[in-house]
Amino acid sequence: MGVRDIGLPERVPSGGGLPRRVSIWEVGPRDGLQNEKAIVDVGVKLEFLDRLAEAGLTTLEATSFVHPKWVPQLADAERLLEGLVRRDGVRYPVLVPNERGLERAFAAGVGDIAVFGSATETFAKRNLNSTVDGQFSMFEPTIGRALAEGLRVRGYLSMCFGDPWEGPVAVEQVVRAGKRLLDLGCFQLSLGDTIGVATAGQVERLLNAFTEAGVGIDKLAVHFHDTYGQALANTLAALHRGVSTVDSSAGGLGGCPYAESATGNLATEDLVWLLDGLGVEHGVDLGSLVRTSVWMAERLGRPSPSNVVKALAG
């Protein structure tokens, strides 16, 4: 299947202090595929990673060292990393849940890891079998050892806007948990709208609360799901507040195995179209990326949910 050549959107820069360049943290190979029921062949995953790099993406979250019992789709993490042909200038972070996962990351020669925390008690219990406070006792030795070995550590914080069991999440609760991850040594904190309920006003309020608490906007990234069709609007709100790292998933793949109401991530193609229209640099070739998502959709046996992919794939 080809890709329609209709050019790029007209570039009309917007006011409000938009960043000159946005770093796209591509989560498709990990977060995008982790909820697929049919196991995707490791060879397909490796080609997916290579195609994404070819399209110009420079941060590709490759896999996770979570126990295979909990996420069977990622049980091939070691084989994938062994077969990965790393490109110059591309980083391949992996998700590491605990010290056991960190040992696997060391053995695989990983240079970048991410830890995944929760802002709410119920999700901490379901996802980590812990509490909000208890999770930091688990993260502390993991992050400390990783930093001592020269690894970069990113922190994810889930349920930052709403929780399917607890409802709306207090801003103060999110800021408190997020600051603890940063204080442990994470170079960046990704704020997750895990079930896709956030609105632009909530995004602005939370980002303001972090900066008022002394956290620089350069330390923050955003991770939106598109359950209610608000992911792009929320992203634009974050950009206007100065956020310059956005998580997205090629083709809009993804969900969360521990939160059934979570649907796909913000599609990388939709994000790129937005950034192109705003005149914000990102380094990604849209046509190449769309072809990659069409290719992956064919292997998964269903069309991509990305609006831009649907519009351009002919």
VEXPAVEX-89852 format. One record per residue (C-alpha): residue in three letters; x, y, z. Coordinates in steps of 0.5 Angstrom, whole numbers, padded with zeros to 4 digits, always signed. Each point is the difference from the previous one (the first is absolute). Example, Ala and Ser with C-alpha at 12.3 -4.5 7.8 and 13.67 -1.06 7.14 Angstrom:
<sites>
Ala+0025-0009+0016
Ser+0002+0007-0002
</sites>
This chain:
<sites>
Met+0000+0000+0000
Gly+0003+0007-0002
Val+0000+0007+0003
Arg-0004+0006-0003
Asp+0005+0005-0001
Ile-0004+0006+0002
Gly+0006+0004+0003
Leu+0000+0003+0007
Pro-0005+0004+0003
Glu+0001+0008-0001
Arg+0005+0002+0006
Val-0004+0005+0004
Pro+0004+0001+0006
Ser-0004+0002+0006
Gly+0002+0004+0006
Gly+0000-0002+0007
Gly+0008-0001+0001
Leu+0000-0007-0004
Pro+0006-0004+0000
Arg+0005+0001-0006
Arg+0001-0008+0000
Val-0004-0005+0003
Ser+0003-0007+0002
Ile-0005-0006-0002
Trp+0001-0006+0005
Glu-0003-0006-0004
Val-0003-0005+0004
Gly-0003-0004-0005
Pro+0005-0006+0000
Arg-0002-0001+0008
Asp-0006+0004+0002
Gly-0003-0001-0007
Leu+0001-0007-0001
Gln+0000-0003+0008
Asn-0008-0001+0000
Glu+0000-0004-0007
Lys-0004-0006+0002
Ala+0004-0004-0006
Ile+0007+0000+0001
Val+0004+0004-0005
Asp+0006-0004-0003
Val+0007+0003+0002
Gly+0002+0001-0007
Val-0006+0005-0001
Lys+0002+0004+0006
Leu+0007+0000-0002
Glu-0002+0003-0007
Phe-0005+0005+0003
Leu+0005+0003+0004
Asp+0005+0000-0006
Arg-0006+0004-0004
Leu-0001+0004+0006
Ala+0007+0002+0000
Glu+0000+0001-0008
Ala-0006+0005+0001
Gly+0005+0004+0004
Leu-0003-0001+0007
Thr+0006+0000+0005
Thr-0003-0003+0007
Leu-0003-0007-0001
Glu-0002-0003+0006
Ala+0001-0007-0002
Thr-0003-0005+0005
Ser-0001-0001+0008
Phe+0004-0005+0005
Val-0007-0001+0003
His-0001-0007+0002
Pro-0003-0004-0006
Lys-0006-0003+0004
Trp-0002+0007+0001
Val+0001+0003-0008
Pro+0001-0007-0004
Gln+0001+0005-0006
Leu+0007+0002+0003
Ala+0002-0006+0002
Asp+0005+0000-0006
Ala+0004+0006+0003
Glu+0007-0003+0000
Arg-0001-0003-0007
Leu-0002+0007-0003
Leu+0006+0003+0003
Glu+0004-0005-0002
Gly-0002+0001-0007
Leu-0001+0007+0000
Val+0005+0004-0005
Arg+0001+0007+0004
Arg+0000+0006-0005
Asp+0005+0006+0002
Gly-0004+0005+0003
Val-0006-0004+0002
Arg-0001-0002+0008
Tyr-0004-0006+0001
Pro-0002+0000+0008
Val-0004-0006+0003
Leu-0005+0000+0006
Val+0003-0003+0006
Pro-0005-0001+0006
Asn+0005-0002+0005
Glu+0007-0003+0002
Arg-0001-0006-0003
Gly-0002+0003-0007
Leu+0006+0005+0001
Glu+0005-0006+0000
Arg-0003-0003-0006
Ala+0001+0007-0003
Phe+0007+0000+0002
Ala+0001-0007-0003
Ala-0003+0003-0007
Gly+0005+0006+0000
Val-0006+0005+0001
Gly+0002+0007+0000
Asp-0007+0004+0002
Ile-0005-0003+0005
Ala-0007+0003+0002
Val-0004-0002+0006
Phe-0007+0000+0001
Gly-0004+0003+0006
Ser-0007+0002+0002
Ala-0003+0006+0003
Thr-0006-0004+0003
Glu+0000-0006+0005
Thr-0005-0004-0004
Phe+0004+0000-0006
Ala+0007-0001+0004
Lys-0003-0007+0003
Arg-0003-0002-0007
Asn+0006+0001-0004
Leu+0006+0000+0005
Asn-0003-0004+0006
Ser+0002+0006+0004
Thr-0003+0006+0003
Val+0002+0007-0002
Asp+0005+0001+0005
Gly+0003-0007+0000
Gln+0001+0000-0008
Phe+0006+0005+0002
Ser+0003-0005+0004
Met+0001-0004-0006
Phe+0002+0005-0004
Glu+0005+0003+0004
Pro+0005-0006+0000
Thr-0001-0001-0008
Ile+0001+0007-0002
Gly+0006+0001+0005
Arg+0003-0006-0003
Ala-0001+0002-0007
Leu+0002+0007+0001
Ala+0007-0003+0003
Glu+0001-0004-0006
Gly-0001+0006-0005
Leu-0007-0001-0002
Arg-0005+0005-0002
Val-0007-0001+0004
Arg-0006+0003-0002
Gly-0006+0000+0005
Tyr-0007-0001-0003
Leu-0006+0002+0005
Ser-0007-0003-0002
Met-0007+0002+0002
Cys+0002+0007+0000
Phe-0007+0003-0002
Gly-0005-0006+0002
Asp+0000-0007+0002
Pro-0006-0005-0002
Trp-0001-0002+0007
Glu+0001+0006+0004
Gly-0002+0006-0005
Pro+0003+0007+0000
Val+0007+0000+0003
Ala+0002+0006+0004
Val+0006+0004-0003
Glu+0004+0000+0007
Gln+0000-0007+0000
Val+0003-0001-0007
Val+0005+0006+0001
Arg+0002-0004+0007
Ala+0001-0006-0004
Gly+0003+0003-0006
Lys+0005+0004+0004
Arg+0002-0006+0004
Leu+0002-0004-0007
Leu+0004+0006-0002
Asp+0004+0001+0007
Leu+0002-0008-0001
Gly+0004+0002-0006
Cys-0005+0000-0006
Phe+0003+0005-0005
Gln-0008+0001-0003
Leu-0007-0002+0003
Ser-0005-0002-0005
Leu-0007+0002+0002
Gly-0005-0005-0002
Asp-0007+0000-0002
Thr-0001-0007+0001
Ile-0007-0001-0002
Gly-0001+0006-0004
Val-0005+0005+0004
Ala+0005+0006+0000
Thr-0003+0007-0003
Ala+0005+0006-0002
Gly-0002+0004+0006
Gln+0002-0006+0005
Val+0007-0001-0004
Glu+0001+0008+0001
Arg-0002-0001+0008
Leu+0005-0006+0001
Leu+0006+0003-0004
Asn-0001+0007+0004
Ala+0000-0004+0007
Phe+0006-0004-0002
Thr+0004+0007-0002
Glu-0003+0003+0006
Ala+0003-0005+0004
Gly+0007+0001-0003
Val+0000-0005-0005
Gly+0003+0003-0007
Ile-0005-0001-0006
Asp+0007-0003-0003
Lys-0001-0006+0005
Leu-0007-0002-0003
Ala-0003-0004-0005
Val-0007-0002-0002
His-0003-0006-0002
Phe-0007+0000-0002
His-0005-0005-0002
Asp-0006+0001-0005
Thr-0006-0003+0003
Tyr-0004+0006+0000
Gly+0003+0003-0006
Gln+0004+0006+0004
Ala+0007-0003-0001
Leu+0002+0006-0005
Ala-0003+0005+0003
Asn+0003-0002+0007
Thr+0007+0000-0004
Leu-0001+0007-0002
Ala-0002+0002+0007
Ala+0007-0003+0002
Leu+0004+0003-0006
His-0003+0007+0002
Arg+0003-0001+0007
Gly+0006-0001-0003
Val+0001-0008+0001
Ser+0004-0002-0006
Thr+0000-0008+0001
Val-0006-0004-0002
Asp-0001-0007+0000
Ser-0004-0003-0006
Ser-0001-0007-0003
Ala+0001-0001-0008
Gly-0007-0001-0003
Gly-0004+0001+0007
Leu+0002-0007+0003
Gly-0001-0002+0007
Gly-0004+0000+0006
Cys+0002-0002+0007
Pro-0001-0008+0002
Tyr-0002+0003+0008
Ala-0005+0005-0002
Glu-0005-0003-0005
Ser-0003+0007-0001
Ala+0007+0002-0003
Thr-0001+0001-0008
Gly+0006+0001-0005
Asn+0005+0005+0001
Leu+0001+0007-0004
Ala+0002-0002-0007
Thr+0007+0002-0002
Glu-0003+0002-0007
Asp-0005+0005+0003
Leu+0005+0003+0005
Val+0005+0001-0006
Trp-0006+0003-0004
Leu-0001+0005+0005
Leu+0007+0002+0001
Asp+0001+0001-0007
Gly-0006+0005+0000
Leu+0003+0004+0005
Gly+0007+0000-0003
Val+0003-0004+0006
Glu+0006-0004-0002
His+0000-0008+0002
Gly+0004-0003-0005
Val-0005-0005-0002
Asp-0002-0002-0008
Leu-0007-0001+0000
Gly-0001-0004-0006
Ser+0005-0005+0003
Leu-0003+0000+0006
Val-0007-0001-0003
Arg+0002-0006-0004
Thr+0003-0003+0006
Ser-0006+0000+0004
Val-0004-0003-0006
Trp+0005-0005-0001
Met-0001-0002+0008
Ala-0008+0001-0001
Glu+0001-0006-0005
Arg+0004-0004+0004
Leu-0005+0001+0006
Gly-0006-0001-0005
Arg-0004+0006+0002
Pro+0000+0007-0003
Ser+0004+0006+0004
Pro-0004+0004+0005
Ser+0004+0006-0002
Asn-0004+0005-0004
Val+0006+0003-0004
Val+0002-0007-0002
Lys-0007-0002-0002
Ala+0000+0007-0004
Leu+0007-0001-0004
Ala-0001-0008-0001
Gly-0003-0001-0007
</sites>
